[in-house]
């Protein structure tokens, strides 16, 4: 019985064969091609969600600030009401402009409401602001302006008679 030489072992088809190495190497490329887009989509989704959460917090804080500022002023007479509402809208828009939110994406509504509580009529002011948030990832990589979300914030303040 003779022992096989090293050249005999390397010439036989098997695990050490170059063709099996190529098929394993090719499967690595296929697996990477399937998983990389999924991982990137998840990563960009997390980034978009973080950006959306930040902008929601900014909007809520801005509406609260505007509500406090307007509540500190006496409620205007009927003739002064449009100026009062315009001042409230401008206050919200100018605060949001500090965070690079374009004015054309901002909507602000101020609605006075009279409500009876415990037999006393009270004047409240409801402030609602909403902002359209585009998909930053879509516009950055694909050049598409896609509206992703609209975030909204509300605040109600009691207008004191002064």
Buried (B, 14 or more C-beta within 10 A) or exposed (E): EEEEEEEEEEEEEEEEEEEEEEEEEEEEEEEEEEEEEEEEEEEBEEEBEEBBEEBBEBBBEBBBBBBEBBBEEEBBEEEEEEEBBEBBBEBBBEBBEEEEBEEEBBBBEBEBEEEEEEEEEBBBBBBBBBBBBBBBBBEEEEEEEEEBBEBBBEBBBEBEEE
